[in-house]
Amino acid sequence: MNIDSLQRGLVIDHIQAGKSMEIYKFLELDKLDCSVAIIKNARSQKSGKKDIIKIEDRIDLDLDVLGFIDPNITVNVIEGGKIVEKKALKMPKEVVNVVRCKNPRCITSIEQELPHVFKLVDDGRSTYRCIYCEQEYNSKK
Protein backbone atom coordinates (compact mmCIF):
# COMPACT_ATOMS: atom_id res chain seq x y z
CA MET A 1 0.00 0.00 0.00
CA ASN A 2 1.36 3.43 -0.93
CA ILE A 3 0.19 6.49 1.00
CA ASP A 4 2.17 9.57 0.05
CA SER A 5 3.93 11.52 2.76
CA LEU A 6 2.54 14.93 3.62
CA GLN A 7 4.40 18.12 2.81
CA ARG A 8 2.08 20.20 4.97
CA GLY A 9 -0.74 19.09 7.20
CA LEU A 10 -1.66 17.02 10.24
CA VAL A 11 -1.31 13.39 11.19
CA ILE A 12 -3.57 12.08 13.93
CA ASP A 13 -1.66 9.06 15.15
CA HIS A 14 -2.00 6.29 17.75
CA ILE A 15 -5.77 6.11 17.37
CA GLN A 16 -7.23 2.99 18.97
CA ALA A 17 -7.89 0.49 16.17
CA GLY A 18 -11.40 0.95 14.83
CA LYS A 19 -11.98 4.48 16.21
CA SER A 20 -10.86 6.49 13.15
CA MET A 21 -14.35 6.75 11.62
CA GLU A 22 -15.76 8.02 14.92
CA ILE A 23 -13.09 10.73 14.94
CA TYR A 24 -13.73 11.47 11.25
CA LYS A 25 -17.41 12.11 12.05
CA PHE A 26 -16.79 14.07 15.30
CA LEU A 27 -14.32 16.42 13.59
CA GLU A 28 -16.52 16.70 10.47
CA LEU A 29 -13.56 15.92 8.22
CA ASP A 30 -15.97 15.11 5.38
CA LYS A 31 -16.58 18.86 5.03
CA LEU A 32 -12.91 19.62 4.27
CA ASP A 33 -11.83 20.53 0.77
CA CYS A 34 -8.47 18.75 1.05
CA SER A 35 -7.27 15.16 0.99
CA VAL A 36 -7.96 13.07 4.08
CA ALA A 37 -6.53 9.54 4.35
CA ILE A 38 -7.72 7.03 6.92
CA ILE A 39 -5.44 4.10 7.60
CA LYS A 40 -7.14 1.38 9.61
CA ASN A 41 -5.43 -1.43 11.48
CA ALA A 42 -1.87 -0.29 10.82
CA ARG A 43 0.81 -2.29 12.63
CA SER A 44 1.89 -0.79 15.94
CA GLN A 45 4.71 -1.92 18.21
CA LYS A 46 2.93 -0.56 21.30
CA SER A 47 -0.62 -1.75 20.77
CA GLY A 48 -0.50 -4.29 17.95
CA LYS A 49 -2.87 -2.31 15.71
CA LYS A 50 -3.77 1.35 15.40
CA ASP A 51 -5.58 3.75 13.09
CA ILE A 52 -4.07 6.88 11.54
CA ILE A 53 -5.70 9.91 9.89
CA LYS A 54 -3.68 12.13 7.55
CA ILE A 55 -5.03 15.56 6.65
CA GLU A 56 -3.36 17.42 3.78
CA ASP A 57 -3.89 20.86 5.27
CA ARG A 58 -3.38 22.71 8.55
CA ILE A 59 -6.77 23.01 10.23
CA ASP A 60 -7.87 23.84 13.75
CA LEU A 61 -8.63 20.62 15.56
CA ASP A 62 -10.69 20.39 18.72
CA LEU A 63 -8.08 18.69 20.89
CA ASP A 64 -10.63 18.29 23.70
CA VAL A 65 -12.79 16.10 21.47
CA LEU A 66 -9.79 13.98 20.53
CA GLY A 67 -8.68 13.70 24.16
CA PHE A 68 -12.23 12.73 25.14
CA ILE A 69 -12.37 9.97 22.51
CA ASP A 70 -8.86 8.65 23.21
CA PRO A 71 -6.25 10.47 25.32
CA ASN A 72 -3.47 8.30 23.84
CA ILE A 73 -3.78 10.01 20.46
CA THR A 74 -0.95 12.23 19.26
CA VAL A 75 -1.30 15.00 16.69
CA ASN A 76 1.74 15.62 14.51
CA VAL A 77 2.05 18.95 12.69
CA ILE A 78 3.85 18.57 9.35
CA GLU A 79 5.69 21.34 7.50
CA GLY A 80 8.06 20.76 4.60
CA GLY A 81 7.54 17.01 4.88
CA LYS A 82 8.83 16.91 8.47
CA ILE A 83 7.21 16.80 11.90
CA VAL A 84 7.60 20.27 13.42
CA GLU A 85 5.38 19.74 16.47
CA LYS A 86 3.91 16.80 18.38
CA LYS A 87 0.84 17.41 20.51
CA ALA A 88 0.11 14.88 23.22
CA LEU A 89 -3.48 14.80 24.40
CA LYS A 90 -5.12 14.33 27.77
CA MET A 91 -8.65 13.84 28.94
CA PRO A 92 -10.36 17.23 29.15
CA LYS A 93 -11.80 18.27 32.51
CA GLU A 94 -15.02 19.32 30.78
CA VAL A 95 -16.67 18.69 27.41
CA VAL A 96 -19.46 20.80 25.96
CA ASN A 97 -21.81 19.53 23.23
CA VAL A 98 -19.60 16.56 22.42
CA VAL A 99 -22.04 13.94 23.72
CA ARG A 100 -25.67 14.23 24.65
CA CYS A 101 -27.12 13.33 28.04
CA LYS A 102 -29.09 10.09 27.75
CA ASN A 103 -31.24 10.72 30.82
CA PRO A 104 -34.79 11.45 29.55
CA ARG A 105 -35.48 13.44 32.74
CA CYS A 106 -32.46 15.71 32.30
CA ILE A 107 -33.24 19.40 31.77
CA THR A 108 -31.35 19.20 28.44
CA SER A 109 -34.13 16.93 27.11
CA ILE A 110 -36.69 19.68 27.74
CA GLU A 111 -34.62 22.84 27.29
CA GLN A 112 -33.09 21.96 23.94
CA GLU A 113 -30.98 25.12 23.69
CA LEU A 114 -29.01 24.27 26.85
CA PRO A 115 -25.48 23.03 26.21
CA HIS A 116 -24.71 19.42 27.10
CA VAL A 117 -21.91 19.80 29.65
CA PHE A 118 -20.06 16.87 31.18
CA LYS A 119 -17.35 17.11 33.86
CA LEU A 120 -14.59 14.54 34.30
CA VAL A 121 -15.13 12.74 37.63
CA ASP A 122 -12.80 9.73 37.30
CA ASP A 123 -9.99 9.89 34.76
CA GLY A 124 -8.83 6.35 35.60
CA ARG A 125 -12.16 4.96 34.44
CA SER A 126 -12.79 7.72 31.84
CA THR A 127 -16.04 8.68 33.57
CA TYR A 128 -17.82 11.97 32.99
CA ARG A 129 -20.98 13.25 34.69
CA CYS A 130 -23.70 15.57 33.39
CA ILE A 131 -23.62 18.84 35.34
CA TYR A 132 -27.42 19.04 35.40
CA CYS A 133 -28.60 15.55 36.39
CA GLU A 134 -25.43 13.65 37.43
CA GLN A 135 -25.94 11.02 34.69
CA GLU A 136 -22.62 9.22 34.10
CA TYR A 137 -21.01 8.73 30.73
CA ASN A 138 -17.97 6.56 30.13
CA SER A 139 -15.90 7.71 27.15
CA LYS A 140 -14.21 4.29 26.79
CA LYS A 141 -17.43 2.51 25.83
Secondary structure, 3 states (H helix, E strand, C coil): CCCCCCCEEEEEEEEECCCHHHHHHHCCHHHCCCCEEEEEEEEECCCEEEEEEEECCCCCCCHHHHHHHCCCCEEEEEECCEEEEEEECCCCCEEECCCCCCCCCCHHHHCCCCCCEEEEEECCCCEEEECCCCCEEECCC
